[in-house]
Amino acid sequence: MAHAHTLKSHLSVLQTSASRFASSPAFYVPRTHSESGDVSSWEPVSYTQFLLDVELFARHWAHVLTLDGIPQRSVIGMWSVKLCLTSPLLVQ
């Protein structure tokens, strides 16, 4: 008997995870000393906070792109020169 599988997007997986593991850490971000740049601690980001941040980011860019005349559901590429990840990023 064949099983019907529904495809899940990264966003639907995040929504499910946020509802199941709301306050659990999804990952940790480094806090650094302003002078030395050394990592002083790692701050947890919960699944709920991550989902809220993703939704806020999406609303912001949807607004910006709409103002620029880009139709909804257009495929675009983005390049951020200020985005910086500190290695290692702790993911649970």
N, CA, C and O of each residue as an XYZ file, in Angstrom:
368
protein
N       0.843     -1.177      0.000
C       0.000      0.000      0.000
C       0.880      1.229      0.000
O       1.758      1.360      0.853
N       0.667      2.116     -0.923
C       1.476      3.334     -1.032
C       0.997      4.360     -0.011
O      -0.199      4.498      0.248
N       1.960      5.072      0.558
C       1.638      6.131      1.507
C       1.738      7.473      0.805
O       2.705      7.748      0.094
N       0.737      8.294      1.011
C       0.768      9.639      0.436
C       1.625     10.523      1.330
O       1.387     10.610      2.535
N       2.599     11.163      0.758
C       3.468     12.069      1.502
C       3.184     13.489      1.049
O       3.120     13.778     -0.145
N       3.018     14.347      2.002
C       2.867     15.747      1.643
C       4.236     16.398      1.731
O       5.015     16.135      2.647
N       4.504     17.238      0.773
C       5.772     17.941      0.769
C       5.747     19.028      1.819
O       4.745     19.724      1.988
N       6.857     19.170      2.523
C       6.960     20.181      3.553
C       8.043     21.169      3.165
O       9.130     20.785      2.733
N       7.735     22.430      3.324
C       8.736     23.452      3.052
C       9.514     23.728      4.338
O       9.118     23.300      5.422
N      10.610     24.438      4.202
C      11.383     24.815      5.377
C      10.538     25.684      6.306
O      10.735     25.647      7.521
N       9.605     26.462      5.766
C       8.758     27.314      6.594
C       7.712     26.502      7.348
O       7.429     26.791      8.511
N       7.133     25.489      6.704
C       6.148     24.667      7.412
C       6.829     23.845      8.510
O       6.237     23.619      9.566
N       8.053     23.401      8.275
C       8.798     22.681      9.308
C       9.090     23.616     10.487
O       8.975     23.211     11.643
N       9.466     24.858     10.197
C       9.717     25.827     11.265
C       8.441     26.106     12.051
O       8.487     26.162     13.280
N       7.310     26.281     11.384
C       6.040     26.522     12.074
C       5.672     25.353     12.982
O       5.239     25.555     14.116
N       5.842     24.140     12.487
C       5.559     22.956     13.299
C       6.494     22.887     14.496
O       6.063     22.603     15.614
N       7.768     23.145     14.263
C       8.750     23.107     15.354
C       8.463     24.177     16.395
O       8.616     23.930     17.592
N       8.049     25.367     15.955
C       7.733     26.452     16.883
C       6.521     26.107     17.738
O       6.453     26.500     18.903
N       5.571     25.380     17.176
C       4.404     24.995     17.979
C       4.729     23.836     18.923
O       4.177     23.760     20.021
N       5.611     22.946     18.508
C       5.950     21.776     19.342
C       7.015     22.077     20.383
O       6.965     21.546     21.492
N       7.980     22.925     20.038
C       9.131     23.180     20.912
C       9.288     24.676     21.206
O      10.404     25.197     21.220
N       8.181     25.352     21.436
C       8.115     26.820     21.499
C       9.282     27.496     22.211
O       9.934     28.366     21.632
N       9.552     27.118     23.432
C      10.585     27.820     24.207
C      11.947     27.127     24.174
O      12.907     27.615     24.770
N      12.029     26.015     23.493
C      13.312     25.308     23.395
C      14.256     26.053     22.462
O      13.813     26.680     21.500
N      15.560     25.989     22.741
C      16.520     26.656     21.853
C      16.576     25.979     20.484
O      16.721     24.761     20.387
N      16.460     26.784     19.435
C      16.643     26.286     18.072
C      18.120     26.334     17.722
O      18.642     25.450     17.042
N      18.791     27.392     18.202
C      20.224     27.558     18.005
C      20.709     28.624     18.972
O      19.917     29.235     19.689
N      22.005     28.840     18.985
C      22.631     29.830     19.859
C      23.417     30.829     19.020
O      24.010     30.474     18.001
N      23.410     32.074     19.462
C      24.195     33.095     18.767
C      25.262     33.624     19.724
O      25.030     33.717     20.929
N      26.428     33.970     19.186
C      27.515     34.433     20.055
C      27.313     35.883     20.491
O      26.810     36.716     19.736
N      27.711     36.153     21.707
C      27.808     37.525     22.215
C      29.296     37.792     22.370
O      30.012     37.027     23.017
N      29.752     38.877     21.776
C      31.188     39.148     21.758
C      31.529     40.406     22.549
O      30.705     41.303     22.721
N      32.772     40.439     23.023
C      33.301     41.641     23.673
C      33.490     42.706     22.598
O      34.006     42.424     21.516
N      33.068     43.928     22.905
C      33.141     44.994     21.901
C      34.577     45.334     21.528
O      34.843     45.690     20.380
N      35.502     45.232     22.466
C      36.898     45.601     22.182
C      37.681     44.477     21.517
O      38.338     44.688     20.497
N      37.609     43.282     22.098
C      38.436     42.188     21.593
C      37.771     41.393     20.474
O      38.454     40.790     19.647
N      36.444     41.390     20.448
C      35.729     40.575     19.468
C      35.627     39.120     19.870
O      35.057     38.312     19.138
N      36.181     38.772     21.042
C      36.114     37.393     21.525
C      34.693     37.055     21.965
O      33.969     37.914     22.466
N      34.305     35.807     21.774
C      32.982     35.350     22.198
C      32.974     35.249     23.719
O      33.803     34.554     24.308
N      32.031     35.947     24.351
C      31.943     35.914     25.814
C      30.859     34.960     26.300
O      30.950     34.422     27.403
N      29.825     34.751     25.471
C      28.760     33.826     25.844
C      27.955     33.468     24.602
O      28.117     34.056     23.533
N      27.093     32.494     24.782
C      26.201     32.061     23.702
C      24.770     32.234     24.180
O      24.392     31.706     25.226
N      23.975     32.972     23.417
C      22.592     33.252     23.778
C      21.650     32.354     22.981
O      21.763     32.258     21.759
N      20.710     31.689     23.684
C      19.762     30.837     22.956
C      18.718     31.659     22.201
O      18.303     32.729     22.646
N      18.310     31.136     21.059
C      17.187     31.688     20.299
C      16.156     30.566     20.214
O      16.423     29.505     19.650
N      14.973     30.813     20.783
C      13.939     29.780     20.805
C      13.324     29.594     19.420
O      13.456     30.448     18.543
N      12.660     28.471     19.248
C      11.967     28.229     17.987
C      10.925     29.306     17.724
O      10.772     29.759     16.590
N      10.197     29.726     18.780
C       9.193     30.772     18.606
C       9.828     32.089     18.178
O       9.333     32.751     17.266
N      10.928     32.473     18.838
C      11.579     33.732     18.476
C      12.128     33.671     17.055
O      12.036     34.649     16.313
N      12.696     32.535     16.675
C      13.218     32.385     15.316
C      12.095     32.528     14.294
O      12.269     33.207     13.282
N      10.940     31.898     14.541
C       9.797     32.022     13.638
C       9.352     33.482     13.540
O       9.098     33.977     12.442
N       9.255     34.169     14.672
C       8.864     35.590     14.659
C       9.870     36.431     13.875
O       9.477     37.331     13.132
N      11.164     36.144     14.035
C      12.202     36.880     13.303
C      12.104     36.627     11.793
O      12.249     37.555     10.997
N      11.859     35.376     11.405
C      11.714     35.031      9.986
C      10.506     35.761      9.400
O      10.582     36.309      8.300
N       9.392     35.769     10.136
C       8.190     36.447      9.650
C       8.395     37.956      9.544
O       7.927     38.580      8.592
N       9.093     38.545     10.515
C       9.388     39.980     10.471
C      10.263     40.317      9.266
O       9.999     41.288      8.556
N      11.292     39.524      9.039
C      12.198     39.702      7.900
C      11.418     39.596      6.585
O      11.621     40.393      5.670
N      10.525     38.606      6.502
C       9.728     38.416      5.286
C       8.801     39.605      5.035
O       8.677     40.063      3.899
N       8.145     40.109      6.094
C       7.267     41.273      5.927
C       8.051     42.493      5.473
O       7.603     43.240      4.603
N       9.231     42.692      6.068
C      10.061     43.834      5.687
C      10.410     43.781      4.203
O      10.206     44.757      3.481
N      10.936     42.638      3.744
C      11.363     42.546      2.355
C      10.191     42.535      1.391
O      10.315     43.029      0.270
N       9.055     41.985      1.799
C       7.859     42.050      0.943
C       7.459     43.506      0.736
O       7.085     43.900     -0.369
N       7.536     44.296      1.789
C       7.211     45.726      1.694
C       8.200     46.455      0.778
O       7.792     47.199     -0.113
N       9.488     46.240      0.998
C      10.528     46.897      0.197
C      10.383     46.530     -1.278
O      10.444     47.402     -2.145
N      10.192     45.250     -1.561
C      10.094     44.809     -2.949
C       8.810     45.314     -3.613
O       8.809     45.635     -4.802
N       7.723     45.383     -2.847
C       6.481     45.936     -3.382
C       6.664     47.399     -3.757
O       6.203     47.835     -4.812
N       7.334     48.157     -2.898
C       7.602     49.566     -3.202
C       8.457     49.721     -4.452
O       8.351     50.722     -5.161
N       9.306     48.727     -4.723
C      10.154     48.760     -5.919
C       9.444     48.212     -7.157
O      10.046     48.113     -8.227
N       8.160     47.855     -7.014
C       7.384     47.390     -8.156
C       7.583     45.929     -8.509
O       7.216     45.507     -9.606
N       8.154     45.152     -7.609
C       8.360     43.718     -7.861
C       7.051     42.984     -7.537
O       6.560     43.094     -6.414
N       6.480     42.246     -8.483
C       5.223     41.538     -8.218
C       5.399     40.448     -7.157
O       6.473     39.862     -7.025
N       4.320     40.188     -6.400
C       4.339     39.100     -5.429
C       4.645     37.784     -6.125
O       4.285     37.578     -7.284
N       5.316     36.899     -5.400
C       5.690     35.555     -5.847
C       6.766     35.560     -6.933
O       6.999     34.536     -7.575
N       7.423     36.699     -7.144
C       8.553     36.754     -8.066
C       9.735     36.017     -7.440
O       9.883     35.986     -6.218
N      10.558     35.437     -8.274
C      11.783     34.798     -7.806
C      12.888     35.841     -7.881
O      13.152     36.408     -8.942
N      13.528     36.088     -6.749
C      14.587     37.098     -6.696
C      15.819     36.496     -6.036
O      15.736     35.470     -5.362
N      16.942     37.131     -6.232
C      18.169     36.765     -5.541
C      18.581     37.933     -4.660
O      18.393     39.093     -5.027
N      19.138     37.627     -3.511
C      19.571     38.688     -2.596
C      21.008     38.423     -2.179
O      21.414     37.277     -1.986
N      21.751     39.476     -2.047
C      23.131     39.394     -1.592
C      23.307     40.407     -0.474
O      23.033     41.593     -0.659
N      23.758     39.955      0.670
C      23.958     40.859      1.796
C      25.443     40.936      2.102
O      26.069     39.936      2.455
N      26.001     42.130      1.965
C      27.437     42.286      2.223
C      27.729     42.478      3.700
O      28.886     42.391      4.110
N      26.708     42.739      4.512
C      26.925     42.964      5.940
C      26.620     41.743      6.788
O      26.823     41.771      8.001
N      26.137     40.671      6.173
C      25.815     39.468      6.919
C      27.100     38.751      7.296
O      27.953     38.494      6.446
N      27.229     38.437      8.552
C      28.434     37.775      9.036
C      28.041     36.692     10.021
O      27.291     36.950     10.963
N      28.531     35.502      9.817
C      28.295     34.409     10.745
C      29.590     34.104     11.488
O      30.670     34.066     10.898
N      29.459     33.892     12.776
C      30.619     33.526     13.580
C      30.668     32.012     13.682
O      29.678     31.388     14.064
N      31.773     31.426     13.355
C      31.925     29.976     13.464
C      32.558     29.633     14.794
O      33.447     30.368     15.226
N      32.176     28.599     15.456
C      31.063     27.749     15.056
C      29.751     28.294     15.591
O      29.714     28.882     16.673
N      28.682     28.104     14.846
C      27.338     28.423     15.291
C      26.789     27.170     15.920
O      26.814     26.108     15.299
N      26.297     27.262     17.126
C      25.797     26.087     17.824
C      24.357     25.845     17.431
O      23.506     26.714     17.617
N      24.074     24.675     16.889
C      22.706     24.303     16.477
C      22.321     23.040     17.211
O      23.096     22.086     17.285
N      21.121     23.041     17.751
C      20.633     21.824     18.421
C      19.648     21.114     17.561
O      19.126     20.070     17.953
